[in-house]
Amino acid sequence: MALVLGVDSSTQSCKAVIVDAATGAVVRSGRAAHPDGTAVDPEAWWRALRAAVADAGGLDDIAAWSIGGQQHGMVALDASGNVIRDALLWNDTRSAAAAADLIAEFGAADLAARTGLVPVASFTITKLRWLRDHEPENAARVAAVALPHDWLTWRLRGFGPENPVLDELVTDRSDASGTGYWNPATGEYDRELLIAALGHDVALPRVLAHDESVTDADGRRVGAGAGDNAAAALGLGARPGDVVVSIGTSGTVFAISAEAVRDESGAVAGFADATGNFLPLVATLNAARVLDATATLLGVSLDGFSDLALEAAPGAGGLSLLPYFEGERTPNLPDATATLSGMTLASTTRANLARAAVEGMLRGLGAGLDALRALGIPLERALLIGGGAQSEAVRRIAPDVLGLPVEVPEIAEYVALGAARQAARAAARA
């Protein structure tokens, strides 16, 4: 039985699954926590990766491996392979002004045509501009820029400060497509945009094709890896017509498209996927934590919160929650706050507040479906995943709010399973 390893290095933790390459069955697994915050020392991810792999039984009997990871995080390296500063994560909004500056300089239409994206604070290009403007000494030291999955792949292959071969940095189309300086149509980096962001050119990871692999120091095959959403789509086996609605730390709505997508409004990001197709995606900053925060306010468990929400009628008696607790990415309102409206003596009940929180969160995600439809992407079925999808209230309310049949796949580590599927393909081609 050939075994392969798939990893999900997410915002909150690192999950490792070891699966039978032939059947996809999980044989063993491990995990380790990541620190909180929107800026994190990548060494914490490296420690967590090693701990999760060890918890899963190690690499000794593994034929191939691959890593999926949170997109966009800026890992800036000096010429000796050292991390220069904490990585700014996707949910760090300090670069919102940098995004506006880049749009003013190049224009939204030009940027969408060149990269499939209109910059917002999430994307790596804006974080590089922020670094240039606010930490010029650090910016001047940057010799290479990687993303979380790129950097972890590099480290696990045997590179790092002790072996700083920057030319061995590799990535995949899906993660490269989230930087803001890669062209999904040509498959090439846009060096002019990179230099406009950081102030000078640097080494960037070589972009592997979805079916391409490299090796580690022990000769194992190493898949190209993927951004977390692309890996999840691969793990789910998503097909054209499916829209994946992921309710986790962030909310994401993404579909499979055979054609590259460009949206000058910036609502839909024209990412690539992990199979050679494209992954048009809408992201929100406010998702499952809206439910967590409201449950805490009401003093109930998440199960109790779900029960309360289902006691209320659709529409929550007119009570409406606009759930921008942490600003918002879609729409691009980084400084927004949440608003509760429609409060009357009759509508302001515990049950209505719970229902309003569920409906408000789902309406935010539903706006993402509308944006995909507006670009002509066919949507036939919603696959609901993530921690928030385990709420009975969310599952029962979602079809009406989203306007689609909803299926909830069984609970699984789909990002890690997608990476494992990629590793299995690499092993088969070895």
Disulfide bonds with the S-S distance in Angstrom:
none
